[in-house]
Structures are given as C-alpha cells and as structure tokens.
C-alpha cells in the first residue's frame, strides 16, 4: 500500500525501511517544513502489534520531552488509518554506520568529538530516566558541520513476547550490554556500555567482542565473559588513555562503568591529560567496587594493566552463574517426551486397576458358613466392610463431567482426523520460523505424514477417552551447516540429539588458527508429536508437544470449559505456524 499522507503531513519519498518501521521524507504544509516520519510496519505479528504500537507512541512522547542539540527533535506523534507515526527533525548528512562502511579514515579528534557529543545526549536523557536501548552507528547522524545527533530514542524497544524466551534481548547484538544479554533490568549505564562499543569500533573498525565466523550466541557469551581487548594492541598509534577510558565504559557490571555519561564525555575531551598522567603514574591505591572513576586533568592513573580495576568475566562466580544459566536455557530445549508419556500411561493404568479391584471386592458375595450365627456375622461384616470402603475410597469426579469431557475429546479426534487428511493432501509449508542456538534459522520446511489416534480407559464401567495422539514430519531437503569451537559444538550436539535431528561433524583446522573448530552439518528433518490428555479429576486438558510451533518440548494446560472446536482450530494454526490465540487459553502455571 502506497502512503501519500500521514495526518497533516504530505509524503515526499521513502528514505528507508527496516524490520520494525519505515522512514519517509515529508512536508508539514502548515509551516512548509521538511520532516522525517517514522511509522510502524503494518505487517508486524498480530499478537504483538497492540503492545508494540502502545509502547511506540508512549516512548516517542517521552522522547519528545528531550530538547538537546545532540538529540533529534520529535515534533509530533500520532496515529492515522491504523498507522502509528512519529514526525521528527529531518537531518542532512550521513549516519555513522555509512561513514564507517565507506572506509574513509576518521581522524582521532573527530572520533572523540562524535563520542563526546553522544555521551552528552545520553547524560541529558539520564536526567529524565529515559534509556535508549539501541545505541549503534546506524542511530547516530553526522551533519556536514560535524554535529552528531542521536536518533530513535525509545523507539527500539520490543516486548519480550517476540524475543527469545531466555530473556529480553533488545538492541543490535554487537552493541548489547551484559545485562541485556542476560535479560536483567537496564538503565542508562547500558547505553554507556553500547557507546563504549561504538567508540571501540570507531577506533579499530571492529567491535570488541566479534570474531571471524562468530555466531550470535558465541557473541553473547563473549560480551558477558571475555575481557575487552586493549585498543593500543590493535593500533599502536591510539593513545593509551583510550585503554583506560574503554575499561570503565565497558565494565561487565553496571556499577563498574561510568555512572554518568557526562563523566564519560569529560574524560574523552581530556584524554591528552589522562595519557600524560598515566605515563607519569607508578602506583594507585584500590578504589571501591561501586565507585565511579571520574578522570580529570591531573588524575593519577596506573599504566600497569594489573593495577586497573578488575573486569569480571570468566573468573567472576556470579557472572559465570548467569552465563551458565543462559547456556543451560539455550541447551535445554526439550524434556523427555516419551518418558513423560509412559509415566502418564502407567499412572492411569494403576489408578483404574485399583478402582476396578475395589469395586470387585466390594461386590463379592459373603462366603458360605455352617451356622446361622456365623452367616449373620459374615453379613454384618460385609456391610461394615462396604461402609468402610465407601468412607476410605476417594470420590471420583462426577460422571456427568467425565462423559462431557470425553465427548469433547471424541469431537476433537473427529476434527483432527479431517485436519490430518487435508494436511497430508496439501503438505503445507510451515509459516513460522524455527531456530536453534549456533545454527540460527532453519530452512523453510514442509509438513506431511500426519497420523492421529486415540486411546480409551474405563471409568465406572464407562469407556472414556484417555488421550489423543498426533504426529507428523517437518522436513526440507536443504541442510544447515555451522562452524563453531569445541565447547559450542558439544552444546549443539546435545540439542540435536535431544531433538532427534541427524547430523554429521568434522573437525577443521585453519592456517594460523589456534583454537580447533568443528563443522556440524544437520539435516532439516524432525518428527513432531502431540499428546492431548484428559485430566478428568481436575477437569482440564493437557497438551504435551514436541516440535509444535517451536523446536523442543512445550506443555499447555487449558480448562475443560475452554476445550472446544475453536480451541482445537487455534491449536491447528499453531501447528502450521500461523498466528493464533491458542496460548491465550492456557491455565496459569
């Protein structure tokens, strides 16, 4: 759909389009001013659109309170025809990303000037409690005069429902702070970390934690654990003061960084004095862990790296625990589906066997005796035993509710039988995206080979449905390949084996490469399974899923009252990757 107007603004041309939004050049006819208008793309997932739109407008209004020479001015916020938009200052010039990609040299004074200006903007935002969350070269505009401006304040946030379930990972991966990687709360110090990464990139033309052929998950691990390289070892012409400045901009913990971006800006502008002081210094006393190193002309600093504040990482127990949890979350993609199914079957079998035995024993006639007195005693004993059995035996669920839920399961079986028949004839493509750590997104898969069945049990001489079972195959002829280090290969193989995905591995050695690498080639084929089990006692239905909508095991539990044809249809949509409301039906955990 071609957009010609948004509110009172007349669209002139499209300037760019990203995953979240589109930017237009427009005219405000009221004052004949050129503006840039950013909109939310209408093709965002339906389940996220309302929340994203609300936050988009709310955060933009917050950013509109910022009036600073190094922050792009927001003029207007609105919504028209279902499209949310922000009208902002139109900037002449290029983004820092374009400057870096052009390969043209950036003189050191220009680097310092750009970074200090953006630090000024961040400090101003900190006063208002506003966090940018996505500091990166693409969001820094450079005017021909050298003026640097920060764009997209507050617009970069996306809700966790659309992200990886291990945490709310926001922003561009290379510029994430450790707390963003670990899904912890963030404040303005996360933006300081990201600006430190940008400064490092301007000085060396690479970000500090990237490596050749690194995967996104290896990068996230490196951000949390690897020490920051010294820029002077990468380029001896860079003054040593930048090693010190970057040490405190890129502290792994927020409390070990600059606490205010203004201090970061001041040290950048005074880097020559810091270098002189560091050259003359020979020793420095320890400073408290939670203090901020505010460097001013004349400050005595060490030039021995061992005397600099420690950088927590692989040797930090707390950070290591965070990383172990993150990797465990990434590694543990599935529970043992078959084992859980066997336990459920065995529990059901024992329960009904015990109930049948109790009923059988209660209904057995008394044994013959020789005297009337003994017969009378036996009769009384039988009545007493039956009364005792009734008081001890737990009352089962009402048969009316049992039979009603069983009828719903039979209806679901009928629906799924029709569904599988059409499913096998159509062999549809899975509409969503499947991914695994290290491997990334898998190729587009087709679905087929569907089978559906059910099992029954007896309750009070009535045959009721115990569970439905459904299976199908997801496959693609295209294989996926990745080269990782040995530890990453070990974790990846565990995931592939648990998810029954076939793979091959081959160790590769490259010239001048110290760490051995492993190439893993995995087939894009897996069997999805579903068991829909009735819990008659609790009047609920449990869905035990393997590779349904996502790789690995998932478990859903919905109330019997909500288990109807609409619920089964929503589940069918989830099965083939279409937007659905199925998760809205589940009971709280």
C-alpha positions as CSV (number, residue, x, y, z in Angstrom):
1,X,0.0,0.0,0.0
2,X,1.5,3.4,-1.1
3,X,1.3,6.0,1.6
4,X,0.7,9.6,0.4
5,X,-0.3,11.4,3.6
6,X,0.0,10.7,7.3
7,X,-2.0,13.1,9.4
8,X,-1.4,16.6,8.0
9,X,2.0,15.5,6.6
10,X,2.5,15.0,2.8
11,X,4.8,12.1,2.0
12,X,7.5,13.1,-0.5
13,X,9.6,9.9,-0.6
14,X,10.6,6.8,1.3
15,X,14.1,7.1,3.0
16,X,14.4,3.6,4.3
17,X,12.7,0.5,5.7
18,X,13.7,-1.9,8.5
19,X,12.2,-4.8,10.3
20,X,10.1,-2.6,12.6
21,X,9.4,0.6,10.7
22,X,9.6,2.7,7.6
23,X,11.0,6.2,7.4
24,X,9.7,8.8,5.0
25,X,10.6,12.3,3.9
26,X,7.6,14.5,4.3
27,X,6.4,18.1,4.3
28,X,4.5,19.8,7.1
29,X,2.3,22.1,4.9
30,X,1.3,24.3,7.9
31,X,4.8,25.8,8.2
32,X,6.4,24.3,5.0
33,X,8.9,22.4,7.0
34,X,10.7,19.2,5.8
35,X,10.3,16.5,8.4
36,X,11.3,12.8,8.7
37,X,8.4,10.5,9.6
38,X,8.9,7.1,11.1
39,X,6.0,4.6,11.0
40,X,5.4,1.1,12.4
41,X,5.2,-1.5,9.7
42,X,1.7,-2.9,9.5
43,X,2.9,-6.5,8.9
44,X,4.3,-6.9,12.4
45,X,2.8,-10.0,14.2
46,X,-0.8,-9.5,15.2
47,X,-0.2,-10.8,18.8
48,X,2.5,-8.1,19.3
49,X,1.0,-5.2,17.3
50,X,-1.1,-3.6,20.0
51,X,1.6,-3.7,22.6
52,X,4.3,-2.5,20.2
53,X,2.1,0.4,19.0
54,X,1.3,1.5,22.5
55,X,4.9,1.5,23.5
56,X,6.0,3.1,20.3
57,X,3.7,6.1,20.9
58,X,4.4,6.3,24.6
59,X,8.2,6.1,24.3
60,X,8.1,8.6,21.4
61,X,6.1,11.0,23.6
62,X,8.7,10.6,26.3
63,X,11.5,11.3,23.8
64,X,9.6,14.4,22.7
65,X,10.4,15.9,26.1
66,X,14.1,15.9,25.2
67,X,15.4,19.2,23.9
68,X,19.1,18.9,23.4
69,X,21.4,19.8,20.5
70,X,22.6,16.2,20.2
71,X,19.2,14.6,20.2
72,X,17.0,14.6,17.1
73,X,13.9,16.7,17.9
74,X,10.5,15.0,17.9
75,X,7.8,17.3,16.6
76,X,4.6,15.2,16.6
77,X,3.3,11.8,17.5
78,X,0.0,10.4,16.2
79,X,-1.9,7.6,14.5
80,X,-4.0,7.7,11.3
81,X,-5.7,4.9,9.4
82,X,-4.3,2.4,11.9
83,X,-0.7,3.5,11.2
84,X,1.3,4.9,14.2
85,X,3.8,7.6,13.2
86,X,6.4,10.0,14.7
87,X,7.3,13.3,12.9
88,X,10.8,14.4,13.7
89,X,13.6,16.7,12.6
90,X,14.9,16.0,9.1
91,X,18.7,15.7,9.2
92,X,21.1,16.4,6.4
93,X,24.2,14.3,6.4
94,X,25.1,10.6,6.9
95,X,24.8,8.0,9.6
96,X,27.9,7.0,11.5
97,X,27.2,3.5,10.0
98,X,27.5,4.9,6.5
99,X,30.7,6.7,7.4
100,X,32.3,3.6,8.8
101,X,31.2,1.4,5.9
102,X,32.6,3.9,3.4
103,X,36.1,3.1,4.6
104,X,37.2,6.7,4.8
105,X,39.5,7.5,7.7
106,X,38.1,9.1,10.8
107,X,40.7,11.4,12.5
108,X,41.1,10.9,16.2
109,X,39.7,14.4,17.1
110,X,36.6,13.6,15.0
111,X,36.2,10.3,16.8
112,X,36.5,12.0,20.2
113,X,34.1,14.7,19.2
114,X,31.4,12.3,18.0
115,X,31.6,10.1,21.0
116,X,31.6,13.0,23.5
117,X,28.6,14.6,21.8
118,X,26.6,11.4,22.0
119,X,27.7,11.0,25.7
120,X,26.3,14.5,26.3
121,X,23.0,13.4,24.8
122,X,22.9,10.2,26.9
123,X,23.6,12.2,30.1
124,X,20.7,14.6,29.3
125,X,18.4,11.5,28.8
126,X,19.6,10.0,32.0
127,X,18.3,13.1,33.9
128,X,14.8,12.2,32.6
129,X,15.2,8.5,33.3
130,X,15.0,7.7,29.5
131,X,17.0,4.7,28.2
132,X,17.7,4.4,24.5
133,X,18.4,0.7,24.5
134,X,19.8,0.6,20.9
135,X,22.9,2.7,20.7
136,X,24.7,1.8,17.4
137,X,26.3,3.6,14.5
138,X,23.1,3.5,12.4
139,X,21.3,5.6,15.1
140,X,24.0,8.3,15.1
141,X,23.7,11.0,12.4
142,X,26.7,13.2,11.5
143,X,26.0,16.6,9.9
144,X,28.4,18.1,7.4
145,X,29.4,20.6,10.2
146,X,30.4,17.7,12.5
147,X,27.4,18.0,14.7
148,X,26.4,14.5,16.0
149,X,22.8,13.7,16.8
150,X,21.2,10.6,18.4
151,X,18.1,9.2,16.7
152,X,15.3,6.7,17.7
153,X,15.2,7.5,21.4
154,X,12.9,4.9,23.0
155,X,11.7,3.5,19.7
156,X,14.0,0.5,19.7
157,X,12.1,-1.4,22.4
158,X,10.2,-4.6,21.5
159,X,8.2,-6.7,24.1
160,X,9.7,-9.9,25.3
161,X,6.9,-11.9,23.8
162,X,8.5,-11.5,20.4
163,X,12.0,-12.3,21.6
164,X,14.0,-15.3,22.7
165,X,12.4,-16.8,25.8
166,X,15.7,-16.9,27.7
167,X,15.4,-13.2,28.3
168,X,14.5,-9.8,26.8
169,X,17.3,-9.4,24.3
170,X,17.0,-5.9,22.9
171,X,19.1,-3.8,20.5
172,X,21.7,-4.9,17.9
173,X,23.7,-7.9,19.1
174,X,27.2,-6.4,18.8
175,X,26.2,-3.4,21.0
176,X,24.3,-5.2,23.7
177,X,25.4,-4.8,27.3
178,X,25.8,-7.9,29.5
179,X,22.7,-7.1,31.4
180,X,20.7,-7.0,28.2
181,X,22.1,-10.4,27.1
182,X,21.2,-11.9,30.5
183,X,17.7,-10.4,30.5
184,X,18.3,-8.3,33.5
185,X,16.8,-4.8,34.1
186,X,18.6,-2.0,32.3
187,X,19.2,1.7,32.9
188,X,21.3,4.4,31.4
189,X,24.5,2.5,32.1
190,X,23.5,0.0,29.4
191,X,23.6,2.9,26.9
192,X,27.1,3.9,28.2
193,X,28.3,0.3,27.5
194,X,26.9,0.5,24.0
195,X,28.6,3.8,23.4
196,X,31.8,2.3,24.5
197,X,31.4,-0.4,21.9
198,X,30.8,2.3,19.3
199,X,33.9,4.2,20.4
200,X,35.9,1.0,20.2
201,X,34.6,0.4,16.6
202,X,35.4,4.0,15.5
203,X,39.0,3.5,16.8
204,X,39.6,0.0,15.4
205,X,36.9,-0.5,12.7
206,X,35.6,-3.6,14.6
207,X,33.5,-4.1,17.7
208,X,35.4,-5.5,20.7
209,X,33.8,-9.0,21.0
210,X,33.3,-10.0,17.4
211,X,35.5,-12.7,15.9
212,X,35.6,-14.3,12.4
213,X,32.7,-16.7,11.8
214,X,31.3,-16.0,15.3
215,X,27.7,-17.0,15.9
216,X,25.2,-14.7,17.7
217,X,25.2,-16.9,20.8
218,X,29.0,-17.1,21.0
219,X,29.0,-13.3,20.7
220,X,26.5,-13.0,23.6
221,X,28.7,-15.3,25.7
222,X,31.8,-13.2,24.8
223,X,30.0,-10.0,25.8
224,X,29.4,-11.4,29.2
225,X,32.7,-13.1,29.9
226,X,35.5,-12.1,27.6
227,X,37.9,-9.2,28.7
228,X,37.8,-6.1,26.5
229,X,40.8,-6.1,24.1
230,X,43.2,-3.2,24.6
231,X,42.9,-0.9,21.6
232,X,46.6,0.0,21.8
233,X,47.5,-3.6,20.9
234,X,45.3,-3.4,17.8
235,X,46.6,0.0,16.8
236,X,49.8,1.4,18.5
237,X,49.0,4.9,17.3
238,X,46.0,5.1,19.6
239,X,46.8,7.0,22.8
240,X,46.9,4.7,25.9
241,X,44.3,6.8,27.6
242,X,41.7,5.1,25.5
243,X,42.5,1.7,27.1
244,X,41.7,3.3,30.4
245,X,38.5,5.0,29.2
246,X,37.2,1.9,27.5
247,X,37.9,-0.2,30.6
248,X,35.4,1.9,32.5
249,X,32.9,2.3,29.7
250,X,32.8,-1.5,29.1
251,X,32.7,-2.8,32.7
252,X,30.8,-6.0,32.8
253,X,28.7,-4.9,35.7
254,X,26.8,-1.6,35.6
255,X,28.4,-0.4,38.8
256,X,31.9,-0.8,37.4
257,X,31.2,1.6,34.5
258,X,30.9,5.4,34.4
259,X,27.8,6.1,36.4
260,X,27.0,9.2,34.4
261,X,27.6,9.7,30.7
262,X,28.8,13.3,31.5
263,X,31.9,11.8,33.1
264,X,32.5,9.7,30.0
265,X,32.3,12.8,27.9
266,X,34.6,14.7,30.1
267,X,37.3,12.0,30.0
268,X,37.0,11.8,26.3
269,X,37.6,15.5,25.9
270,X,40.5,15.3,28.4
271,X,42.2,12.2,27.0
272,X,45.5,14.0,26.5
273,X,45.9,14.9,30.1
274,X,44.8,11.4,31.1
275,X,47.5,10.0,28.9
276,X,50.2,12.2,30.5
277,X,49.0,11.4,34.0
278,X,49.0,7.7,33.2
279,X,52.5,7.9,31.8
280,X,53.9,9.6,35.0
281,X,52.0,7.4,37.5
282,X,53.7,4.4,39.1
283,X,51.1,3.3,41.6
284,X,47.5,3.7,42.6
285,X,45.5,2.6,45.6
286,X,42.5,0.4,45.4
287,X,39.1,2.1,44.8
288,X,35.7,0.8,46.0
289,X,34.0,-1.5,43.5
290,X,30.9,0.6,43.4
291,X,32.7,3.9,42.9
292,X,32.9,5.8,39.6
293,X,36.3,6.6,38.2
294,X,35.9,10.2,37.1
295,X,39.1,11.2,35.4
296,X,40.1,14.8,35.3
297,X,43.3,16.6,34.3
298,X,46.0,15.7,36.8
299,X,44.3,12.4,38.0
300,X,46.9,9.8,38.8
301,X,46.3,6.6,36.9
302,X,48.3,3.4,36.5
303,X,49.8,2.2,33.3
304,X,50.1,-1.3,34.6
305,X,47.0,-3.3,33.4
306,X,47.2,-5.4,36.6
307,X,46.5,-2.3,38.7
308,X,43.4,-1.3,36.7
309,X,40.0,-2.3,38.2
310,X,39.3,-5.9,37.6
311,X,37.0,-6.8,34.7
312,X,34.6,-9.5,35.9
313,X,34.1,-12.3,33.4
314,X,35.1,-16.0,33.3
315,X,36.7,-15.7,36.8
316,X,33.7,-13.9,38.3
317,X,31.5,-16.5,40.1
318,X,28.3,-14.5,39.8
319,X,28.7,-13.6,36.2
320,X,29.7,-17.2,35.5
321,X,26.5,-18.4,37.1
322,X,24.5,-16.0,34.9
323,X,26.2,-17.4,31.8
324,X,25.8,-21.0,32.9
325,X,22.1,-20.3,33.3
326,X,21.9,-18.6,29.9
327,X,23.7,-21.5,28.2
328,X,21.5,-24.0,30.1
329,X,18.4,-22.3,28.9
330,X,19.7,-22.4,25.3
331,X,20.8,-26.1,25.7
332,X,17.7,-27.5,27.4
333,X,15.2,-27.2,24.5
334,X,13.2,-30.3,25.3
335,X,12.1,-32.6,28.1
336,X,11.9,-36.3,27.7
337,X,8.5,-36.6,25.9
338,X,8.4,-40.4,25.7
339,X,9.3,-40.9,29.4
340,X,6.6,-38.5,30.5
341,X,4.1,-40.2,28.3
342,X,5.0,-43.6,29.7
343,X,4.6,-42.3,33.3
344,X,1.2,-40.8,32.4
345,X,0.0,-44.1,30.9
346,X,1.3,-46.1,33.9
347,X,-0.4,-43.8,36.4
348,X,-3.7,-44.0,34.5
349,X,-3.5,-47.8,34.3
350,X,-2.7,-48.2,38.1
351,X,-5.5,-45.8,39.0
352,X,-8.2,-47.6,37.0
353,X,-7.0,-51.0,38.1
354,X,-7.2,-50.0,41.7
355,X,-10.7,-48.6,41.3
356,X,-11.9,-51.8,39.5
357,X,-10.4,-54.0,42.2
358,X,-12.1,-52.1,44.9
359,X,-15.4,-52.3,43.2
360,X,-15.0,-56.0,42.5
361,X,-14.1,-56.8,46.1
362,X,-16.9,-54.7,47.4
363,X,-19.4,-56.6,45.3
364,X,-18.2,-60.1,46.1
365,X,-20.8,-62.3,48.0
366,X,-20.1,-63.5,51.5
367,X,-18.7,-67.0,51.9
368,X,-21.0,-69.8,53.0
369,X,-20.8,-70.7,56.7
370,X,-22.2,-73.7,58.7
371,X,-24.3,-71.8,61.3
372,X,-26.9,-69.0,61.0
373,X,-24.9,-67.1,63.6
374,X,-21.8,-67.2,61.5
375,X,-23.8,-66.3,58.4
376,X,-25.3,-63.3,60.3
377,X,-21.8,-62.4,61.4
378,X,-20.5,-62.6,57.9
379,X,-23.3,-60.5,56.6
380,X,-22.7,-57.8,59.2
381,X,-19.0,-57.9,58.4
382,X,-19.7,-57.5,54.7
383,X,-21.9,-54.4,55.3
384,X,-19.2,-53.0,57.6
385,X,-16.5,-53.5,55.0
386,X,-18.6,-51.8,52.3
387,X,-19.3,-48.9,54.6
388,X,-15.6,-48.6,55.4
389,X,-14.7,-48.8,51.7
390,X,-17.1,-46.0,50.9
391,X,-15.6,-43.7,53.5
392,X,-12.0,-44.5,52.6
393,X,-12.3,-44.5,48.8
394,X,-11.9,-41.0,47.4
395,X,-14.9,-39.8,45.5
396,X,-14.1,-39.6,41.8
397,X,-15.2,-36.8,39.5
398,X,-18.9,-36.7,38.7
399,X,-19.6,-39.0,35.8
400,X,-21.6,-36.3,34.0
401,X,-18.5,-34.1,33.8
402,X,-16.4,-37.1,32.8
403,X,-18.7,-38.1,30.0
404,X,-19.0,-34.5,28.8
405,X,-15.2,-34.0,28.6
406,X,-14.8,-37.4,26.9
407,X,-17.4,-36.3,24.3
408,X,-15.3,-33.2,23.6
409,X,-12.2,-35.3,23.1
410,X,-14.1,-37.5,20.6
411,X,-15.2,-34.4,18.8
412,X,-11.6,-33.2,18.7
413,X,-10.5,-36.6,17.3
414,X,-13.1,-36.2,14.5
415,X,-11.8,-32.7,13.8
416,X,-8.2,-33.8,13.8
417,X,-8.9,-36.7,11.5
418,X,-10.3,-34.3,8.9
419,X,-7.5,-31.9,9.6
420,X,-4.8,-34.6,9.0
421,X,-6.5,-35.8,5.8
422,X,-6.4,-32.3,4.3
423,X,-3.0,-31.7,5.8
424,X,-1.4,-34.7,4.1
425,X,-3.0,-33.8,0.8
426,X,-1.8,-30.2,0.9
427,X,1.7,-30.8,2.5
428,X,1.7,-27.1,3.7
429,X,4.8,-25.1,4.3
430,X,5.5,-24.2,8.0
431,X,4.6,-20.5,8.1
432,X,6.7,-19.6,11.1
433,X,10.5,-19.6,11.7
434,X,12.4,-22.3,13.5
435,X,15.8,-21.8,15.0
436,X,18.5,-23.5,17.1
437,X,21.3,-21.8,19.0
438,X,24.5,-21.7,17.0
439,X,22.7,-22.9,13.8
440,X,20.3,-20.0,13.6
441,X,17.2,-20.1,11.5
442,X,16.4,-23.5,9.8
443,X,15.4,-23.6,6.1
444,X,11.7,-23.4,5.3
445,X,10.1,-26.8,6.0
446,X,7.1,-28.6,4.6
447,X,4.7,-30.7,6.7
448,X,3.3,-34.1,6.0
449,X,2.9,-37.7,7.0
450,X,0.3,-36.8,9.6
451,X,-1.3,-39.5,11.8
452,X,-3.9,-39.3,14.5
453,X,-5.1,-41.9,17.0
454,X,-6.8,-42.2,20.4
455,X,-6.8,-44.5,23.5
456,X,-9.6,-45.2,25.9
457,X,-9.9,-46.3,29.5
458,X,-12.9,-47.4,31.7
459,X,-14.4,-45.3,34.4
460,X,-17.3,-46.9,36.4
461,X,-17.9,-49.3,33.5
462,X,-18.0,-46.4,31.0
463,X,-15.4,-46.3,28.2
464,X,-14.0,-42.7,28.0
465,X,-11.1,-41.2,26.0
466,X,-7.8,-41.1,27.9
467,X,-5.8,-39.2,25.3
468,X,-5.4,-38.3,21.6
469,X,-2.1,-38.6,19.8
470,X,-0.9,-36.8,16.7
471,X,2.3,-37.0,14.8
472,X,3.7,-35.5,11.6
473,X,7.0,-34.9,9.8
474,X,8.7,-31.5,9.2
475,X,11.4,-31.6,6.6
476,X,13.4,-29.7,4.0
477,X,16.0,-31.0,1.5
478,X,18.3,-28.2,2.5
479,X,20.8,-28.9,5.2
480,X,22.2,-26.4,7.7
481,X,25.9,-26.0,8.5
482,X,27.9,-24.1,11.1
483,X,31.5,-23.9,12.2
484,X,32.0,-23.4,15.9
485,X,34.5,-24.1,18.7
486,X,34.6,-27.4,20.5
487,X,32.5,-26.3,23.5
488,X,29.8,-24.8,21.3
489,X,29.9,-28.0,19.2
490,X,29.3,-30.0,22.4
491,X,26.3,-27.9,23.4
492,X,24.9,-28.0,19.8
493,X,25.2,-31.8,19.6
494,X,23.3,-32.2,22.9
495,X,20.5,-30.2,21.5
496,X,20.4,-32.0,18.2
497,X,20.5,-35.4,19.9
498,X,17.7,-34.5,22.3
499,X,15.6,-33.3,19.4
500,X,16.3,-36.4,17.3
501,X,17.9,-34.3,14.5
502,X,20.5,-36.2,12.5
503,X,23.9,-34.5,12.0
504,X,27.5,-35.0,10.9
505,X,30.5,-33.4,12.4
506,X,34.0,-32.7,11.1
507,X,36.9,-31.0,12.9
508,X,38.6,-28.4,10.7
509,X,41.9,-26.7,11.1
510,X,42.6,-23.4,9.5
511,X,46.0,-21.8,9.0
512,X,47.1,-19.5,11.9
513,X,44.1,-20.6,13.9
514,X,45.0,-21.6,17.5
515,X,41.6,-22.9,18.6
516,X,40.3,-26.0,16.8
517,X,36.9,-25.6,15.1
518,X,34.2,-28.1,14.4
519,X,31.8,-28.0,11.4
520,X,28.4,-29.5,12.1
521,X,26.0,-30.3,9.3
522,X,22.5,-31.0,10.4
523,X,19.5,-32.4,8.4
524,X,16.4,-30.3,8.3
525,X,14.0,-33.0,9.4
526,X,12.2,-33.8,12.6
527,X,9.1,-35.6,13.8
528,X,6.6,-33.5,15.7
529,X,4.4,-35.2,18.3
530,X,1.4,-34.2,20.3
531,X,-0.5,-35.9,23.1
532,X,-3.8,-34.4,24.2
533,X,-4.6,-35.9,27.5
534,X,-7.8,-35.6,29.6
535,X,-7.4,-34.8,33.3
536,X,-10.9,-35.8,34.5
537,X,-10.2,-35.2,38.1
538,X,-9.1,-31.5,37.5
539,X,-11.5,-31.0,34.5
540,X,-8.6,-29.9,32.3
541,X,-6.9,-30.9,29.1
542,X,-3.2,-31.1,28.8
543,X,-1.2,-30.7,25.5
544,X,2.2,-32.4,25.6
545,X,4.0,-31.2,22.4
546,X,7.3,-31.9,20.8
547,X,8.4,-29.6,17.9
548,X,5.0,-27.9,17.6
549,X,5.4,-24.3,16.6
550,X,8.9,-24.3,18.0
551,X,11.8,-26.7,18.4
552,X,11.7,-28.7,21.6
553,X,9.1,-29.6,24.2
554,X,6.2,-27.4,25.2
555,X,3.3,-28.1,27.6
556,X,-0.1,-26.4,27.7
557,X,-3.0,-26.9,30.0
558,X,-6.4,-25.5,29.4
559,X,-9.7,-25.7,31.3
560,X,-12.2,-28.3,30.1
561,X,-14.8,-25.5,29.6
562,X,-12.5,-23.8,27.1
563,X,-11.7,-27.0,25.2
564,X,-13.9,-26.8,22.2
565,X,-13.7,-26.8,18.4
566,X,-12.4,-23.2,18.3
567,X,-9.5,-24.2,20.7
568,X,-8.6,-27.2,18.6
569,X,-8.6,-25.0,15.5
570,X,-6.4,-22.4,17.1
571,X,-4.0,-25.3,18.0
572,X,-4.1,-26.4,14.4
573,X,-3.0,-22.9,13.4
574,X,-0.1,-23.1,15.8
575,X,0.8,-26.4,14.4
576,X,1.4,-25.0,10.9
577,X,3.0,-21.7,12.2
578,X,0.1,-19.3,11.6
579,X,-0.8,-16.5,14.0
580,X,-3.1,-17.9,16.7
581,X,-4.8,-17.3,20.0
582,X,-4.1,-20.8,21.5
583,X,-1.7,-19.6,24.2
584,X,-4.3,-17.2,25.5
585,X,-6.4,-20.2,26.5
586,X,-3.9,-21.9,28.8
587,X,-4.3,-22.0,32.5
588,X,-1.8,-20.1,34.7
589,X,1.3,-22.1,35.6
